[in-house]
Amino acid sequence: MPLALYRKYRPKKFADLVGHEYLIEIFKNATKRNKLAHAYLFYGSRGTGKTTLARLVAKVANCQSQESLTREGEACGKCPACQEIDSGRAMDIIELDAASNRGIDEMRNLRESVKLSPSSLRKKIFIIDEAHMLTKEANNALLKTLEEPPEHAILILATTEYEKIPATISSRAQKFHFKKISIGEIIKKLKIICRKEKLEAKDDALELISAAAEGSLRDAESLLDQLSSLG
């Protein structure tokens, strides 16, 4: 079964991230200086790249090419660690959907997992999506982890509802806002996909798709995928 377009064309490096130039600059500089934080909070509209950037942070935190990291501020994409992460096989990259794993038991399990050293990578990365869905008890358990994070762990929280994140949690993480992607930037990315997929699409059609996506690149790519299957 062919990969969905939004998965197939998910950015493999910071420079591929659409519409977030200032974020790219910040994370490239942090990578070059080996100054990645132990906790991040990514917030903003859905489909704007929060989870994608979290995975890119996981790559630069574990890339084995020191030259690529210090010179480019990017993961090399070629070393065993990068390939393991790109393929989704990395056991030390733990993604948790808080919408369905929102209780204290899950956070206690996470706390125990955080304490354990990585199995094969340099850093263990925990990505908690829909973090605003965590219960009060789960947030209290998470707080203890954020207060005393081990050297080998990075926690990244992602949410579409920043106002629901407790101040005690948000104050212990570096915060980054993901704005909606502009129609022009979405069209540009869709044109690249059409060229690579050998799809014929009129500019008016791509503009309509981009407008309908309401700032979500993922939604635009999914809609393009659906329409392309209809010819």
Solvent accessible surface area in square Angstrom, and as a share of the most:
residue,aa,sasa,rsa
1,M,233,1.04
2,P,123,0.78
3,L,115,0.57
4,A,35,0.27
5,L,11,0.05
6,Y,52,0.20
7,R,121,0.44
8,K,96,0.41
9,Y,34,0.13
10,R,59,0.22
11,P,23,0.14
12,K,99,0.42
13,K,94,0.40
14,F,1,0.00
15,A,57,0.44
16,D,59,0.31
17,L,11,0.05
18,V,30,0.17
19,G,3,0.03
20,H,1,0.00
21,E,114,0.51
22,Y,104,0.39
23,L,0,0.00
24,I,20,0.10
25,E,101,0.45
26,I,71,0.36
27,F,1,0.01
28,K,46,0.19
29,N,58,0.30
30,A,13,0.10
31,T,9,0.05
32,K,81,0.34
33,R,155,0.57
34,N,128,0.66
35,K,125,0.53
36,L,45,0.22
37,A,20,0.15
38,H,70,0.31
39,A,3,0.02
40,Y,3,0.01
41,L,0,0.00
42,F,0,0.00
43,Y,49,0.19
44,G,10,0.09
45,S,38,0.25
46,R,139,0.51
47,G,8,0.08
48,T,5,0.03
49,G,18,0.17
50,K,15,0.06
51,T,30,0.17
52,T,13,0.08
53,L,0,0.00
54,A,0,0.00
55,R,62,0.22
56,L,7,0.03
57,V,0,0.00
58,A,0,0.00
59,K,6,0.03
60,V,7,0.04
61,A,6,0.05
62,N,2,0.01
63,C,1,0.01
64,Q,104,0.46
65,S,32,0.21
66,Q,109,0.49
67,E,114,0.51
68,S,14,0.09
69,L,8,0.04
70,T,68,0.39
71,R,137,0.50
72,E,80,0.36
73,G,0,0.00
74,E,15,0.07
75,A,14,0.11
76,C,36,0.21
77,G,29,0.28
78,K,161,0.68
79,C,16,0.09
80,P,94,0.59
81,A,2,0.01
82,C,1,0.00
83,Q,95,0.42
84,E,33,0.15
85,I,19,0.10
86,D,58,0.30
87,S,63,0.41
88,G,68,0.65
89,R,150,0.55
90,A,10,0.08
91,M,154,0.69
92,D,3,0.01
93,I,25,0.13
94,I,53,0.27
95,E,83,0.37
96,L,32,0.16
97,D,63,0.33
98,A,0,0.00
99,A,45,0.35
100,S,86,0.55
101,N,45,0.23
102,R,106,0.39
103,G,21,0.20
104,I,54,0.27
105,D,90,0.47
106,E,56,0.25
107,M,0,0.00
108,R,127,0.46
109,N,101,0.52
110,L,10,0.05
111,R,65,0.24
112,E,98,0.44
113,S,31,0.20
114,V,2,0.01
115,K,122,0.52
116,L,116,0.58
117,S,81,0.52
118,P,28,0.18
119,S,90,0.58
120,S,75,0.48
121,L,16,0.08
122,R,121,0.44
123,K,47,0.20
124,K,15,0.06
125,I,0,0.00
126,F,2,0.01
127,I,1,0.01
128,I,0,0.00
129,D,46,0.24
130,E,51,0.23
131,A,2,0.02
132,H,23,0.10
133,M,68,0.30
134,L,11,0.06
135,T,34,0.20
136,K,153,0.65
137,E,93,0.42
138,A,0,0.00
139,N,18,0.09
140,N,76,0.39
141,A,5,0.04
142,L,1,0.00
143,L,31,0.15
144,K,114,0.48
145,T,9,0.05
146,L,4,0.02
147,E,86,0.39
148,E,145,0.65
149,P,40,0.25
150,P,37,0.23
151,E,154,0.69
152,H,36,0.16
153,A,2,0.02
154,I,5,0.03
155,L,0,0.00
156,I,0,0.00
157,L,3,0.02
158,A,0,0.00
159,T,1,0.00
160,T,53,0.31
161,E,55,0.24
162,Y,77,0.29
163,E,136,0.61
164,K,118,0.50
165,I,15,0.08
166,P,47,0.29
167,A,77,0.60
168,T,69,0.40
169,I,2,0.01
170,S,11,0.07
171,S,79,0.51
172,R,89,0.33
173,A,11,0.09
174,Q,87,0.39
175,K,88,0.37
176,F,21,0.09
177,H,87,0.39
178,F,0,0.00
179,K,92,0.39
180,K,115,0.49
181,I,6,0.03
182,S,54,0.35
183,I,80,0.40
184,G,49,0.47
185,E,48,0.21
186,I,0,0.00
187,I,31,0.16
188,K,140,0.59
189,K,21,0.09
190,L,0,0.00
191,K,88,0.37
192,I,57,0.29
193,I,0,0.00
194,C,9,0.05
195,R,162,0.59
196,K,123,0.52
197,E,51,0.23
198,K,180,0.76
199,L,55,0.28
200,E,181,0.81
201,A,44,0.34
202,K,165,0.70
203,D,91,0.47
204,D,113,0.59
205,A,44,0.34
206,L,3,0.02
207,E,91,0.41
208,L,133,0.66
209,I,9,0.05
210,S,0,0.00
211,A,45,0.35
212,A,66,0.51
213,A,7,0.05
214,E,132,0.59
215,G,7,0.07
216,S,5,0.03
217,L,22,0.11
218,R,92,0.34
219,D,37,0.19
220,A,0,0.00
221,E,8,0.04
222,S,33,0.21
223,L,54,0.27
224,L,8,0.04
225,D,43,0.22
226,Q,109,0.48
227,L,79,0.39
228,S,38,0.24
229,S,92,0.60
230,L,149,0.74
231,G,103,0.99
